[in-house]
Structures are given as C-alpha cells and as structure tokens.
Amino acid sequence: MTSGKQLFSTLANGKLTVEVVQTDFPEPTGNQVLVQMEAAPINPSDLAILTSTADLENAEYSPGKFVADMPEPFYSAQKARHGQRLPVGNEGAGVVIAAGEQAKALVGQRVACVPGNAYSQYCIADAGMCLPLGDISSEDGASAFVNPMTALGFAETARMENHKAIIHSAAASNLGQMLVKICLEDDLPLVNIVRREEHVELLKGLGAEHVVNSSADDFMDQLRSAIDATDAYCGFDPIGGGKSVDACFKAMEQVAASKMAAFSRYGSTQPKKMYIYGRLDLSPTMLTPSYGFGWTLSGWLLTPFLQAAGMETMMRMRQRVLDGMTTTFASSYKSRVNLEQMLTRDAVLDYRQMKTGEKYLVTPQA
C-alpha cells in the first residue's frame, strides 16, 4: 500500500470544503498503473469541482484547506454531489511506479494521464489512457490531453461536418493558441475572437490571419468581414453566457443574407452551427430572433467526441500531440504551486479568474 497527499472537494451544508489529506492508494490491478504524479495543470474544466461558484473572497483559509460558503441557487443546483468527497484534477504527468499484470511494460516510464484525481502525490490510472512521454518532461507533458485533444477535436469536428472554416471565441487562451497552430498546419481557415488588442497581436504573431477584437467599436464589422472571407459558419465558444454565441450567429446570418438573390422572411438557407464547450460566463446564454431558423446550438465535450470518433481517430490525434508536445501543443504557466500552496487565498483567488496566459501548474511532490 502506497500513502501520500491528495486533494479532495466536498460540498455539504451550504459550504465547499477543499483540503489536502493523507490517503492510501491501492495496488494497481489488470490494466491499471500507479503513477507518482509530478505535474498537473489547473484547467477551467477543473474549477467546477475545485472552486465552483463558492464565495472565495470570504472563505476561511488554513494550511492545506479552505472552507467557503456556496450561495444559492448554485448550492441546490449541485444536489447530486452533496456530501460526496470528490478528488480533483483531470490530467497530469508522472512516473509509473507499479502496474497491474496487463500494464507491466509501463513501469518506470514517464507518462501523461487523465486519472481525474491528478492533484495528488499518487494516482491510479488506466494504462490505455496513458501517453508515454519518452524524454519529454512531466512539466511539458502535464497538459497533453485536455487542451491539445480538445483543439484537435474542433478541427476534426469541422472536417467531419464538412465545414470550410471555424470560429473560436476567447481565442488567446492556451487552447486557442494551439488551435491557431493546428489550423495553419491543416490549412483550415480560422476566425479568432479575442477581447484585447494585445491578444490580437499575440495571435497574429503566431501566424493567425483573422483576429477580431470583441471590445472594438467595429467588432461586428470585423467579424462579418472575417466570416465573408473564410465561409466560417461553424464556431466553438467557451464563454457560454451572455451574447457571445448570439454575436456569431448574427454575423453569420448577415453575411449569408447579403448573398441571397431574394429576401425571405425565414432568413437565409445557410446552415449555421455553434458549439458551447465551457462556461467562463455563468450567466444565461442570450439568443435573439435575428438569424432566421437555419441554426443549431449544441454542447461539445471531449470524451463523447472521442467515443464517437473512434479508436483510430483518437490514436492518430494522440500521436500528433506527442509529436508536437514542445511546439504546437506547448503550454506555458504563470505559477507553480504544491498541493498546500494551491489552497492559499492568493492562489485560489488568482487562478479561479481563468485569465488568458496565466495558467497554474501543480507540483504534488514539492
């Protein structure tokens, strides 16, 4: 039996408790491996369990622990997890120190993995979901799954649905920068929507051709021009709330309608599709009756996509990530924290803002 520190999140009695506790880890069996975790990123997708919508400004902080009030209606909305002690951390990297009978070949290898409890000194992972890193460090390989496979998944989705180009919101993120590089490599036109002028320059520095600034006075003009130039009628949006999706649909329809030979009260016949894949904005998604009826709004999640795409596609994507780990799929980090440091007030209030280019890396062994 191996023992080590692990982070857990519990929602009960109107409060969110996140703490580091000493845990015993079982011996791996079958196709399982025991990984000594060396690095794990804090992604926006981790925050749903890690911090949720708790009142972190007024939380009680102590070494390796914080307790915060969970306001309504968010507490009641998460009734299914009340009282459950949940591990946190989707992905990370480390060294395999033990393995079940079917995974012995991985012992001693450094791997990237997606155990779902990566904020831990050790974790049990499925060998089939481990990516051997070879000479790549755990820090470089820690973000090998969520962002790279998601960005690749967008390009794959567009091709599967016969779209000529795609739109991406909040495009200056680590994931967005990867998508810029992927689309350049694949000759897939990409319209990037960002919020600041420095983000425009950042993406253009990577080679992006179409970058529009949502805070500019002529934002809609910029967006329409980019859609007209690329035929981008499919988009991926991590913002979720507010009018981000609405703006894309509106611009798509205005471009399509401008090319119609005759007016139709039902709008253009151009199919328009937007996928929401995150909730950076927790407010309701606002849609306006300004783009006819030829539109589809859907959610996009990585795991269901991979299941639908099939093993051959997933393995091809994984190999591409491995080949481009320090180039196309490289991640950068603002801060490195151990398990106790990630639960300090300053750290929690900082990384929960999910600011562009300010990702945290957790180093559980430090």
Secondary structure as the mmCIF struct_conf table of DSSP 4:
data_model
#
loop_
_struct_conf.conf_type_id
_struct_conf.id
_struct_conf.beg_label_comp_id
_struct_conf.beg_label_asym_id
_struct_conf.beg_label_seq_id
_struct_conf.end_label_comp_id
_struct_conf.end_label_asym_id
_struct_conf.end_label_seq_id
STRN STRN1 THR A 2 ALA A 12
TURN_TY1_P TURN_TY1_P1 ASN A 13 GLY A 14
STRN STRN2 LYS A 15 PHE A 25
HELX_LH_PP_P HELX_LH_PP_P1 PRO A 26 PRO A 28
TURN_TY1_P TURN_TY1_P2 GLY A 30 ASN A 31
STRN STRN3 GLN A 32 ILE A 42
HELX_RH_3T_P HELX_RH_3T_P1 PRO A 44 ASP A 46
HELX_RH_AL_P HELX_RH_AL_P1 LEU A 47 LEU A 50
TURN_TY1_P TURN_TY1_P3 THR A 51 THR A 53
TURN_TY1_P TURN_TY1_P4 GLU A 57 ASN A 58
STRN STRN4 GLU A 60 SER A 62
TURN_TY1_P TURN_TY1_P5 PRO A 63 GLY A 64
STRN STRN5 LYS A 65 ASP A 69
TURN_TY1_P TURN_TY1_P6 GLU A 72 PRO A 73
HELX_RH_AL_P HELX_RH_AL_P2 PHE A 74 ALA A 77
TURN_TY1_P TURN_TY1_P7 GLN A 78 GLN A 78
HELX_RH_3T_P HELX_RH_3T_P2 LYS A 79 ARG A 81
STRN STRN6 HIS A 82 HIS A 82
TURN_TY1_P TURN_TY1_P8 GLY A 83 GLY A 83
STRN STRN7 ARG A 85 PRO A 87
BEND BEND1 ASN A 90 ASN A 90
STRN STRN8 GLY A 92 ALA A 99
HELX_RH_3T_P HELX_RH_3T_P3 GLU A 101 LEU A 106
TURN_TY1_P TURN_TY1_P9 VAL A 107 GLY A 108
STRN STRN9 ARG A 110 CYS A 113
BEND BEND2 GLY A 116 GLY A 116
BEND BEND3 TYR A 119 TYR A 119
STRN STRN10 SER A 120 SER A 120
BEND BEND4 GLN A 121 GLN A 121
STRN STRN11 TYR A 122 ASP A 126
HELX_RH_3T_P HELX_RH_3T_P4 ALA A 127 MET A 129
STRN STRN12 LEU A 131 PRO A 132
TURN_TY1_P TURN_TY1_P10 GLY A 134 ASP A 135
BEND BEND5 ILE A 136 ILE A 136
HELX_RH_AL_P HELX_RH_AL_P3 SER A 138 GLY A 141
TURN_TY1_P TURN_TY1_P11 ALA A 142 SER A 143
BEND BEND6 ALA A 144 PHE A 145
HELX_RH_AL_P HELX_RH_AL_P4 VAL A 146 MET A 160
TURN_TY1_P TURN_TY1_P12 GLU A 161 ASN A 162
BEND BEND7 LYS A 164 LYS A 164
STRN STRN13 ILE A 166 HIS A 168
BEND BEND8 SER A 169 ALA A 170
TURN_TY1_P TURN_TY1_P13 ALA A 171 ALA A 172
BEND BEND9 SER A 173 SER A 173
HELX_RH_AL_P HELX_RH_AL_P5 ASN A 174 ASP A 186
TURN_TY1_P TURN_TY1_P14 ASP A 187 ASP A 187
STRN STRN14 LEU A 190 VAL A 194
BEND BEND10 ARG A 195 ARG A 196
HELX_RH_AL_P HELX_RH_AL_P6 GLU A 197 GLY A 205
TURN_TY1_P TURN_TY1_P15 LEU A 206 GLY A 207
BEND BEND11 GLU A 209 GLU A 209
STRN STRN15 HIS A 210 ASN A 213
TURN_TY1_P TURN_TY1_P16 SER A 214 SER A 215
BEND BEND12 ALA A 216 ALA A 216
TURN_TY1_P TURN_TY1_P17 ASP A 217 ASP A 218
HELX_RH_AL_P HELX_RH_AL_P7 PHE A 219 THR A 230
TURN_TY1_P TURN_TY1_P18 ASP A 231 ASP A 231
STRN STRN16 CYS A 234 ASP A 237
BEND BEND13 PRO A 238 PRO A 238
STRN STRN17 GLY A 240 GLY A 242
TURN_TY1_P TURN_TY1_P19 LYS A 243 LYS A 243
HELX_RH_AL_P HELX_RH_AL_P8 SER A 244 ALA A 257
TURN_TY1_P TURN_TY1_P20 SER A 258 LYS A 259
BEND BEND14 ALA A 261 ALA A 262
TURN_TY1_P TURN_TY1_P21 ARG A 265 TYR A 266
BEND BEND15 THR A 269 THR A 269
STRN STRN18 LYS A 272 ILE A 276
BEND BEND16 LEU A 280 LEU A 280
STRN STRN19 ASP A 281 THR A 285
HELX_LH_PP_P HELX_LH_PP_P2 MET A 286 MET A 286
BEND BEND17 PRO A 289 PRO A 289
BEND BEND18 TYR A 291 TYR A 291
BEND BEND19 PHE A 293 PHE A 293
STRN STRN20 TRP A 295 GLY A 299
HELX_RH_AL_P HELX_RH_AL_P9 LEU A 302 ALA A 309
HELX_RH_AL_P HELX_RH_AL_P10 MET A 311 ASP A 323
TURN_TY1_P TURN_TY1_P22 GLY A 324 PHE A 329
BEND BEND20 LYS A 334 LYS A 334
STRN STRN21 SER A 335 VAL A 337
TURN_TY1_P TURN_TY1_P23 LEU A 339 GLU A 340
HELX_RH_3T_P HELX_RH_3T_P5 GLN A 341 LEU A 343
BEND BEND21 THR A 344 THR A 344
HELX_RH_AL_P HELX_RH_AL_P11 ARG A 345 TYR A 351
TURN_TY1_P TURN_TY1_P24 ARG A 352 GLN A 353
TURN_TY1_P TURN_TY1_P25 THR A 356 GLY A 357
STRN STRN22 TYR A 360 VAL A 362
TURN_TY1_P TURN_TY1_P26 PRO A 364 GLN A 365
#
